[in-house]
Each structure stands twice: as C-alpha cells, then as structure tokens.
Amino acid sequence: MKRALISVSDKSGIIEFAESLVKLGYEILSTGGTKRVFEENGIPVTGVEEVTGFPEILDGRVKTLHPSIHGGLLAKLSNPAHKEQIESQNIKPIDLVCVNLYPFQQTIANPNVAFEDAIENIDIGGPSMLRSAAKNFETVTVIVDAVDYDAVLAELNVNGETTLKTRQKLSAKVFRHTAAYDSFIAEYLTEQAGEELPEQVTFTYELKQPLRYGENPHQKAAFYEKRLGSNFSIAKARQLHGKELSYNNIHDADAALQIVKEFNEPAAVAVKHMNPCGVGTGATVEDAFSKAFAADPVSIFGGIVAFNRAVDGATATRLHEIFLEIVIAPAFSDEALDILTAKKNIRLLTVPFDHQGGVEKMLTSVEGGLLVQDLDSFSLADADVKVATDRTPTAGEMEALELAWKVVKHVKSNAIVVADKDMTLGVGAGQMNRVGAAKIALEQAGEKAKGAVLASDAFFPMDDTVEAAAKAGITAIIQPGGSIRDEDSIKKANEYGIAMIMTGIRHFKH
Ligand SMILES: NC(=O)c1ncn([C@@H]2O[C@H](COP(=O)(O)O)[C@@H](O)[C@H]2O)c1NC=O
C-alpha cells in the first residue's frame, strides 16, 4: 500500500486532497492537528507517533524528526542495500509528502510580534521532511503548495503515479520554498541581532508580475516584490487604469516616488529616464503641477508624474492635455478618475503614502556581484550647514536652495539643479564633468536663472561652475564643500556677491 505523509499548518483544501488519495488506495500518515482534522472528517489516518513509536514532545518541536520517517523518505529504492537496510529496521517507504510550514513570515509581518512567538514559528520538522522528500524525487512526490494538489491528483488518476519530470519540478519548487523560508528567518534574526552587513546576505523576493520585456524588447524580465519591504513603494502600488506596467515604467515610477517623498507641501514631480525633468510645489496640487510642467514643457511629454496629494478634477484636466505614461498619487477624486480614464492607455497608480515598513537597503547588481548600501536618507535638516561666503542667503534664497537640494539628490551625477523657491528651472544630469552639467542646467533655465539658485550634488573641483553660475545670474549656491580648491570657489562667489552654503553631505547618485 502506498503511503502519503500529510502535515500542514494551512489546512485549506487538504480534506478533499486526502479523500482523493484514500480513493487511490493511499494510507495517510499525519501529525497531531492535521490528523485531528482528518478524523473529524471521517478520513482514515495513521498518527505519526504510531509510525515512530514515539510521542510528539517539546510542544510539537519534535514530531516527525525520526529515522522511521526520514528513512522512509530518503531510502533510494533502486539501491538494494538501502532496501535491505530499511526492511531490517522495519521502515516502510513513504511515496508522497504534503507539507506546508509554520507561518513564520505572517507572524513577523505583525510589527508587535513577541520575539518568542517568532522563534516558535520557525518550523524545523516540516522543512526537514520537505528536503528529504525533495532530495529523493526519483521516487517521492513532494508538495509544498496547495495549488499543486489538483495536478498531482490528475497524474495519479491517469497513471497511478506522477512522472519523474513532475517530481523533479516539485522538488525544485520545494528547495526554492525552503530557501526563501530560511532566508526570512535569517533576515529577521540578523536584524534582531543588529548585524547590518553580514558575511552572507540572503533576501527573499516573490514574483509580483511577469513583464513583457526588460529595458529593451530583447531582454526577458520580471518584477519581484520584497514581502516585508517598505509600504511606500512602487511594489505596493495599485493600478487603477491603463496598460500593463513595463520594466522602464516601474523603474521611472520608483524614481518619481523617491523625489516626491522629499516634500511635505503639495508637490508634483515629472520624471523622464530616471531623472526629474520638472518639480513644482504650490498651495494646491494643480498649482504644483503647473510649475512642474512649466519647468520643462518639452521633456515631460511621455513622462511620469508623481504627486504627494490626491489628484483632483482641476489637476486631472491639466494632466489630460498632455501625453503621460503614468500618474501616481495617494488617491484620485472620482472626477479626476472620470477625466483621466477617458484615455485608454494612461496608467493610473495609487501608492500608500505610509512610511512604515521593513528596513531597506539599496541593492545594485554588477556582473558577478551585488553592491549593498544604506538608502541615501540624509536631508538638509541632518546636515551641518555653513555659510562659506561673505553674504548669507536671504530667506527667499534659502527656500529655493532647500528645494534645489531635495531635487539634486535624485539627479544622476554629475548633477546640477537650478531652481527658485517653487520649482526647478534647469536640470543638468549625468554629465562626466560638473561644469558640463551646470551649463546644461543654466542654459535650460535661460533668463529665469537671473535671481535663481543652484545646487550641486558634490563639491566644485574648481571655480568654473561658480563663474558660469554668476554669469547666468545665479545669486545663491548650495554644495557639499570639501574640495582642496574650495577657497577658489568661495573667492569667485564673493567676487560676484553670491551667497554660498556648504552642507558637508555629498549626494552622488550613479
Ligand atoms: N517538529 C516536527 O517534527 C514537525 N513535523 C512537522 N511539523 C510541522 O507541523 C505542522 C503541522 O502540525 P499539525 O499537524 O499538528 O497541525 C506543519 O506545518 C509541519 O511543517 C513540525 N513542527 C515543527 O518543527
């Protein structure tokens, strides 16, 4: 008689599955709670303790960890010596294992979870059975996911056994599952132990959505979600309308969210190819959008716009006038939705503006490696700001410098942002030399640079950027400082009456 060992925490669908196995002639072996459910439903079942000759002990910490179970799972039936050994120990082979694990992940998702509860929810016996069965997939069928019950039953009904190919696939799924399960435990305990960058790292991501392609159509791609990650994330976005998101959409939308997150007042951020092309703030969302649009009415075309307040009808009317790939906001009014959904393709996303969530690290892959670092969460409030020049910025200049500084942090290096107190006027991104980025930003600002301010993500290696800024009419500058030639830049700024402040904090973004 074939034997199936069933031990599940999540009992959904298990009664029907076991009933079908019984009809197919299987003997069912089960642990305490699972056995009880079967008995209550009239399913014939043998307790694991009858097989092991040993009771469950230590509050269920030891139930199935026994040679009678693992011998039955691991014996290679094609190996005569294995057969002889299990027979001499009176161990019978187990043909099918169906196990799902203690809900560790759900337990630690509760921010108030007691440490002892988390520890008790680390399953030991379950993964051991799964791994034994999965290693012996040559003859053992192993199921860790209820979605596989029907497919396994279908094969058993047709052939009386599963195919080797199916068993191998199920085995691989088990090892993915136990690896992810252990990775959650490792992440949790590492965090609890206060270790930040340990000798090995494992992160668990789960498939959120397959993507049609990657950055380009010939690149295969998928989007994976960090289950215990931050709530304020593109991975937590809800799509209300429009075409499916692409790889580039997701990347750009993330960039837009990171910028809009910097602002407390109503703000609108337009992003193209990972860089902000226009950022505006104002008394209302519409006002903020008008400024983000005016900042660069050319580049916003086909861009992504993120808001930190609900989009209302008036703003939606403005958005409707141009071609945008995505609009992201905490919410949309009914009127805004009516207006915007008139366009079939525009993607509308809501994201919870909730800053709670797991501790995040920034991960960047390089060929053959992974770079891990803290997020660049420093803000001007954390910086030790010093006035380097004879003149101190006026209150109005200071407001503009703050806005420019919030934005330049999110522009690819070398980065220069020209701004006034409400909006960006010019953005120079990703240049190989700083003065080149400044020239782009200043040229874009044009006449509006007169009386505006300039932010630089890193120090000035020489005084040429200050010179260019002064000639364009810039009156105040914010930069980290720290160059051996700082004095040259300070001197140049003083010559032109520019007020320059130094933050001591660099914001490279590569
Ligand atoms: N300790 C053991 O030997 C052991 N064997 C199976 N389990 C787990 O016990 C759970 C099922 O328990 P029950 O049938 O009592 O509801 C399953 O999630 C299974 O993975 C065990 N529990 C934890 O380690």
The ligand as an SDF file (V2000), in Angstrom:
LIG
                    3D

 24 25  0  0  0  0  0  0  0  0999 V2000
    8.8040   19.2180   14.8630 N   0  0  0  0  0  0  0  0  0  0  0  0
    8.4590   18.3810   13.9450 C   0  0  0  0  0  0  0  0  0  0  0  0
    8.9610   17.2800   13.9310 O   0  0  0  0  0  0  0  0  0  0  0  0
    7.4600   18.7770   12.9300 C   0  0  0  0  0  0  0  0  0  0  0  0
    6.9670   17.9540   11.9980 N   0  0  0  0  0  0  0  0  0  0  0  0
    6.0670   18.6400   11.2770 C   0  0  0  0  0  0  0  0  0  0  0  0
    5.9750   19.9060   11.7400 N   0  0  0  0  0  0  0  0  0  0  0  0
    5.0750   20.9590   11.2440 C   0  0  0  0  0  0  0  0  0  0  0  0
    3.8480   20.8600   11.9360 O   0  0  0  0  0  0  0  0  0  0  0  0
    2.8120   21.4430   11.1700 C   0  0  0  0  0  0  0  0  0  0  0  0
    1.5560   20.5940   11.2610 C   0  0  0  0  0  0  0  0  0  0  0  0
    1.2240   20.3480   12.5820 O   0  0  0  0  0  0  0  0  0  0  0  0
   -0.1960   19.7790   12.9800 P   0  0  0  0  0  0  0  0  0  0  0  0
   -0.4410   18.6260   12.0590 O   0  0  0  0  0  0  0  0  0  0  0  0
   -0.0240   19.4250   14.4030 O   0  0  0  0  0  0  0  0  0  0  0  0
   -1.1850   20.9070   12.7790 O   0  0  0  0  0  0  0  0  0  0  0  0
    3.3360   21.5500    9.7470 C   0  0  0  0  0  0  0  0  0  0  0  0
    3.4530   22.9240    9.4260 O   0  0  0  0  0  0  0  0  0  0  0  0
    4.7010   20.8900    9.7880 C   0  0  0  0  0  0  0  0  0  0  0  0
    5.6210   21.5290    8.9580 O   0  0  0  0  0  0  0  0  0  0  0  0
    6.8310   20.0290   12.7830 C   0  0  0  0  0  0  0  0  0  0  0  0
    6.9610   21.1710   13.5260 N   0  0  0  0  0  0  0  0  0  0  0  0
    8.0000   21.9720   13.6470 C   0  0  0  0  0  0  0  0  0  0  0  0
    9.1310   21.9070   13.6180 O   0  0  0  0  0  0  0  0  0  0  0  0
  1  2  1  0
  2  3  2  0
  2  4  1  0
  4  5  1  0
  4 21  2  0
  5  6  2  0
  6  7  1  0
  7  8  1  0
  7 21  1  0
  8  9  1  0
  8 19  1  0
  9 10  1  0
 10 11  1  0
 10 17  1  0
 11 12  1  0
 12 13  1  0
 13 14  2  0
 13 15  1  0
 13 16  1  0
 17 18  1  0
 17 19  1  0
 19 20  1  0
 21 22  1  0
 22 23  1  0
 23 24  2  0
M  END
$$$$
